């Protein structure tokens, strides 16, 4: 109702005064929908061609009204952004006889940045010159930046032309040009400009340090860092992050220990540095010592435990965050926790996480929805997975793939293929991952005819070139349905050279169907391709034992001993109470 009422009022606008009032409503978040954005633009365009009064007071109000509208339509960080509307609102401003000021053009240049196209930049540039703002330093600084951001990657020509044409430059101008050179990885030109700067501030020094660390020149970065007359927290954090990003964790720690004051960014950067090299225990020690943690710190620790397959600790860290930190988890947090619950196969944890998301009214993004579908499907609750799938208003190919795989994982192969059929029926173009999921469902369900049809559809209708995984699914399908000779012919006709995994897939089917002749043939192929893979050697040894060919069994064991090959031990998880062991 609020939006409908606002639309009614917007459509009745007939003066800049009304426009100002409702632009303020827009600024307060009351005009977040495309309908309201378009109504605001229409209101601006419908204002009379002449100002209602020539008094300075009314002229000033008109400028503020139009500038507020342009500012809000230009948006910030992509939120509520309607850049075409901002340019249209400027046209309405000029039609109404309202003269722009410097703020008008900085807002318009932000709209141009959102569009990421040079022609609008040129049009606004022309207006800047025509309206007498060619010597306005703030406007010229904004113009310099937008020409670089909207041009071809690494092209600094247009930005430099603006810089050279500026009749007056301040330190921001020099820093902007310096930032352009460093962002385009042109450190040589950047440092040449830096050395001739008439004035430097800490931003100038930090820009050079950041540029050098970005290209991995940490020695040069440290040289500049040591020359900074007065360092701020950002200077220290830049250098620590630069060392950490380029793999010099000990150097980062040494600098970290020298800091007089460490903020939460310093601690988090150092924790992330240890996480990156896989030293989770050192990361945990630092994490526990942090006087203040933020959401990024907690997310880094949770993701680190996931990366090291310490899923129980990931979930417990999340629980600790909710108790101690008092932070609202974001998408990254919940996706990491859902991933941990998936790996633990804990229905209790799944229900607990889903309950939290429901009670906190958390918006289910595409990434989070995908993670929850996978979580419930892997924990045997495919009905709940489908419920989340149905509620998702926006789906990616990953969403469809996850749902197809989820049904197949739970043995509901025909339901998996119904999802695939629904996807195609909605006009969503499947990618190669979707076909892997669909073909795997056919293989596990023994649906030979459907599998052949889907493989043909993938190649002929969608023009997707099969990968090794697609071929493996087809071999598995032939094998499970007893078409062993057809599987061999299929492998031999593959345009790709079959790897050992393809033959191992067939070997499993040969064992299941008791085809002794093919077992020997396929085993020889596997040994020829990967003679020292421990898993394959064990499988071949077991095949030989089944046929009581004890000589071959001893040969396989001798190979693994001679080459000191070790098979990675398996593992299992079991939940007892609230602990997963």
Rosetta blueprint (number, residue, H / E / L):
1 X L
2 X H
3 X H
4 X H
5 X H
6 X H
7 X H
8 X H
9 X H
10 X H
11 X L
12 X L
13 X L
14 X L
15 X L
16 X H
17 X H
18 X H
19 X H
20 X H
21 X H
22 X H
23 X H
24 X H
25 X H
26 X H
27 X H
28 X H
29 X H
30 X H
31 X L
32 X L
33 X L
34 X H
35 X H
36 X H
37 X H
38 X H
39 X H
40 X H
41 X H
42 X H
43 X H
44 X H
45 X H
46 X L
47 X L
48 X L
49 X L
50 X L
51 X L
52 X L
53 X L
54 X L
55 X L
56 X H
57 X H
58 X H
59 X H
60 X H
61 X H
62 X H
63 X H
64 X H
65 X H
66 X H
67 X H
68 X H
69 X H
70 X H
71 X H
72 X H
73 X H
74 X H
75 X L
76 X E
77 X L
78 X L
79 X E
80 X L
81 X L
82 X L
83 X H
84 X H
85 X H
86 X H
87 X H
88 X H
89 X H
90 X H
91 X H
92 X H
93 X H
94 X H
95 X H
96 X L
97 X L
98 X L
99 X L
100 X L
101 X L
102 X H
103 X H
104 X H
105 X H
106 X H
107 X H
108 X H
109 X H
110 X H
111 X H
112 X H
113 X H
114 X H
115 X H
116 X L
117 X L
118 X H
119 X H
120 X H
121 X H
122 X H
123 X H
124 X H
125 X H
126 X H
127 X H
128 X H
129 X H
130 X H
131 X L
132 X L
133 X L
134 X L
135 X L
136 X L
137 X H
138 X H
139 X H
140 X H
141 X H
142 X H
143 X H
144 X H
145 X H
146 X H
147 X H
148 X H
149 X H
150 X H
151 X L
152 X L
153 X L
154 X L
155 X L
156 X L
157 X H
158 X H
159 X H
160 X H
161 X H
162 X H
163 X H
164 X H
165 X L
166 X L
167 X L
168 X L
169 X L
170 X L
171 X H
172 X H
173 X H
174 X H
175 X H
176 X H
177 X H
178 X H
179 X H
180 X H
181 X H
182 X H
183 X H
184 X L
185 X L
186 X L
187 X H
188 X H
189 X H
190 X H
191 X H
192 X H
193 X H
194 X H
195 X H
196 X L
197 X L
198 X L
199 X L
200 X L
201 X L
202 X H
203 X H
204 X H
205 X H
206 X H
207 X H
208 X H
209 X H
210 X H
211 X H
212 X H
213 X H
214 X H
215 X L
216 X L
217 X L
218 X H
219 X H
220 X H
221 X H
222 X H
223 X H
224 X H
225 X H
226 X H
227 X H
228 X L
229 X L
230 X L
231 X L
232 X L
233 X H
234 X H
235 X H
236 X H
237 X H
238 X H
239 X H
240 X H
241 X H
242 X H
243 X H
244 X H
245 X H
246 X L
247 X L
248 X L
249 X H
250 X H
251 X H
252 X H
253 X H
254 X H
255 X H
256 X H
257 X H
258 X H
259 X L
260 X L
261 X L
262 X L
263 X L
264 X H
265 X H
266 X H
267 X H
268 X H
269 X H
270 X H
271 X H
272 X H
273 X H
274 X H
275 X H
276 X H
277 X L
278 X L
279 X L
280 X H
281 X H
282 X H
283 X H
284 X H
285 X H
286 X H
287 X H
288 X H
289 X H
290 X L
291 X L
292 X L
293 X L
294 X L
295 X H
296 X H
297 X H
298 X H
299 X H
300 X H
301 X H
302 X H
303 X H
304 X H
305 X H
306 X H
307 X H
308 X L
309 X L
310 X L
311 X H
312 X H
313 X H
314 X H
315 X H
316 X H
317 X H
318 X H
319 X H
320 X H
321 X H
322 X H
323 X H
324 X H
325 X H
326 X L
327 X L
328 X L
329 X L
330 X L
331 X H
332 X H
333 X H
334 X H
335 X H
336 X H
337 X H
338 X H
339 X H
340 X H
341 X H
342 X H
343 X H
344 X H
345 X L
346 X L
347 X H
348 X H
349 X H
350 X H
351 X H
352 X H
353 X H
354 X H
355 X H
356 X H
357 X H
358 X H
359 X H
360 X L
361 X L
362 X L
363 X L
364 X L
365 X L
366 X H
367 X H
368 X H
369 X H
370 X H
371 X H
372 X H
373 X H
374 X H
375 X H
376 X H
377 X H
378 X H
379 X L
380 X L
381 X L
382 X H
383 X H
384 X H
385 X H
386 X H
387 X H
388 X H
389 X H
390 X H
391 X H
392 X L
393 X L
394 X L
395 X L
396 X L
397 X H
398 X H
399 X H
400 X H
401 X H
402 X H
403 X H
404 X H
405 X H
406 X H
407 X H
408 X H
409 X H
410 X L
411 X L
412 X L
413 X H
414 X H
415 X H
416 X H
417 X H
418 X H
419 X H
420 X H
421 X H
422 X H
423 X H
424 X H
425 X H
426 X L
427 X L
428 X L
429 X L
430 X L
431 X L
432 X H
433 X H
434 X H
435 X H
436 X H
437 X H
438 X H
439 X H
440 X H
441 X H
442 X H
443 X H
444 X H
445 X H
446 X L
447 X L
448 X H
449 X H
450 X H
451 X H
452 X H
453 X H
454 X H
455 X H
456 X H
457 X H
458 X H
459 X H
460 X H
461 X H
462 X L
463 X L
464 X L
465 X L
466 X L
467 X L
468 X H
469 X H
470 X H
471 X H
472 X H
473 X H
474 X H
475 X H
476 X H
477 X H
478 X H
479 X H
480 X H
481 X L
482 X L
483 X L
484 X H
485 X H
486 X H
487 X H
488 X H
489 X H
490 X H
491 X H
492 X H
493 X L
494 X L
495 X L
496 X L
497 X L
498 X L
499 X L
500 X H
501 X H
502 X H
503 X H
504 X H
505 X H
506 X H
507 X H
508 X H
509 X H
510 X H
511 X H
512 X H
513 X H
514 X L
515 X L
516 X H
517 X H
518 X H
519 X H
520 X H
521 X H
522 X H
523 X H
524 X H
525 X H
526 X H
527 X H
528 X H
529 X H
530 X L
531 X L
532 X L
533 X L
534 X H
535 X H
536 X H
537 X H
538 X H
539 X H
540 X H
541 X H
542 X H
543 X H
544 X H
545 X H
546 X H
547 X L
548 X L
549 X L
550 X H
551 X H
552 X H
553 X H
554 X H
555 X H
556 X H
557 X H
558 X H
559 X H
560 X H
561 X H
562 X H
563 X L
564 X L
565 X L
566 X L
567 X L
568 X L
569 X L
570 X L
571 X L
572 X L
573 X L
574 X L
575 X E
576 X E
577 X L
578 X L
579 X E
580 X E
581 X L
